[in-house]
Structures are given as structure tokens and as C-alpha cells.
């Protein structure tokens, strides 16, 4: 079975949340590894946020059945984004038979888009 999810977000939504909630925001939505890789750059965090939404859509649940940090987006040494599922997201993917994932991120100064394809 093929599943797809896509999401678009305005970078200023992430900037506003960073300013308003600080570390509470970071810890709710991003793993320590994601936080370290993004270095507080809102456009990079927005890209990861969009991918997390896209993955949740591909899982057929949306965010709610899985936690934000159950879906992790990290970059390899070449900057290629990779998906790591944890906890309930990993269980749900396994139950659905989704074993292969491809993700993509793009961003400008104002918007970020994330896409996820699962097989």
C-alpha cells in the first residue's frame, strides 16, 4: 500500500511560538537531536514540523494518536533528511505494514513544505 502526506507551514508561526514559549515549544515538538541540528533556525524547524505533519497524514492519524517527538527528522552527513519513527508512530507504521519511507523538505524565508511517502 502506498501512502502520501504533505504539509505547508508559514515560518513566522514557528518564529512566534519560539518567542512565546521558548524551550517548552522546542521540547514539545522537536527531539534533542533535531534541536541541535536546526540550531534555533526557524525555517529549518518549520521544515521539520511540516514533515512531521506529512508523516502523520501518511499514517492516517494526524497528530494526536502520535506525539510530535515520535516522528523525528534528522539529516545525514550530506544534509539529506531521514525519518526515524519512535514509540506509537513506529508501532502504527508497523501495524500498517509501512516499512519504507521517503521524505522531502523545502523552505524559503516565509514558508516550508514537507512531504512523506510510505510503502
C-alpha distance (Angstrom), angle and dihedral (degrees) to the residues before:
residue distance angle dihedral
X1 . . .
X2 3.80 . .
X3 3.79 119.3 .
X4 3.80 129.1 -175.8
X5 3.79 135.0 -171.4
X6 3.79 132.1 179.5
X7 3.80 133.8 -178.8
X8 3.80 137.0 -178.1
X9 3.81 123.7 -160.8
X10 3.78 136.2 179.0
X11 3.81 111.2 -117.9
X12 3.81 91.8 -139.8
X13 3.83 89.4 65.4
X14 3.79 87.9 62.2
X15 3.83 92.0 43.5
X16 3.81 90.7 52.1
X17 3.81 92.4 49.3
X18 3.80 91.5 47.5
X19 3.81 90.4 53.1
X20 3.79 95.5 42.6
X21 3.81 102.1 42.4
X22 3.81 105.0 19.9
X23 3.80 116.1 -174.6
X24 3.81 92.3 0.8
X25 3.80 88.0 64.3
X26 3.80 93.7 47.1
X27 3.80 93.4 48.9
X28 3.80 95.0 47.2
X29 3.79 96.0 51.1
X30 3.81 107.5 24.2
X31 3.80 136.0 47.4
X32 3.81 118.7 -126.1
X33 3.82 89.1 -105.0
X34 3.82 91.7 53.3
X35 3.79 90.9 47.3
X36 3.80 91.2 51.4
X37 3.80 93.7 47.6
X38 3.80 93.4 48.5
X39 3.80 95.8 46.0
X40 3.80 93.2 -154.7
X41 3.83 94.0 -57.2
X42 3.79 106.2 148.3
X43 3.81 96.2 -153.3
X44 3.82 91.4 55.4
X45 3.79 92.2 46.6
X46 3.81 89.7 48.1
X47 3.80 90.0 53.8
X48 3.78 91.4 52.9
X49 3.80 91.0 45.7
X50 3.83 89.6 53.4
X51 3.81 91.8 49.7
X52 3.80 91.0 49.8
X53 3.81 89.3 53.8
X54 3.81 90.3 46.7
X55 3.81 91.8 51.0
X56 3.80 91.2 49.0
X57 3.81 88.9 51.9
X58 3.81 91.1 49.4
X59 3.82 88.3 51.2
X60 3.80 87.1 54.2
X61 3.78 94.6 -125.3
X62 3.75 110.1 85.4
X63 3.76 116.7 -147.3
X64 3.78 110.5 -45.0
X65 3.78 101.5 65.0
X66 3.80 88.2 56.1
X67 3.79 130.8 36.3
X68 3.80 121.4 -117.2
X69 3.80 90.7 -116.6
X70 3.82 91.2 51.9
X71 3.81 85.2 74.3
X72 3.80 111.7 59.6
X73 3.80 127.0 -174.4
X74 3.79 115.2 -164.5
X75 3.78 131.4 167.2
X76 3.77 125.1 -128.9
X77 3.81 123.3 -133.5
X78 3.83 89.7 -79.8
X79 3.80 94.0 51.1
X80 3.81 94.3 -105.2
X81 3.83 110.9 147.2
X82 3.79 116.8 -121.7
X83 3.78 129.8 -171.1
X84 3.80 123.5 -129.5
X85 3.80 118.2 -176.8
X86 3.80 122.0 -156.1
X87 3.81 137.6 -175.8
X88 3.82 114.6 -20.6
X89 3.82 94.4 4.0
X90 3.80 90.3 56.7
X91 3.82 91.9 46.5
X92 3.79 92.5 48.8
X93 3.82 93.0 48.1
X94 3.80 89.9 50.5
X95 3.82 91.7 49.2
X96 3.81 89.5 52.0
X97 3.79 91.7 47.5
X98 3.81 92.3 -118.2
X99 3.79 105.2 152.8
X100 3.81 103.8 150.2
X101 3.79 124.0 58.7
X102 3.78 134.3 -179.5
X103 3.79 121.5 -173.3
X104 3.77 134.0 -176.6
X105 3.81 132.8 -169.3
X106 3.78 131.7 -167.3
X107 3.78 130.4 171.8
X108 3.76 144.5 174.8
X109 3.78 127.0 -168.9
X110 3.81 89.8 -83.7
X111 3.83 108.1 30.6
X112 3.78 141.3 30.6
X113 3.77 128.9 -163.2
X114 3.78 129.5 -164.1
X115 3.77 129.8 -169.3
X116 3.79 131.1 -170.2
X117 3.79 129.2 -171.3
X118 3.81 121.6 -173.6
X119 3.77 131.1 -172.0
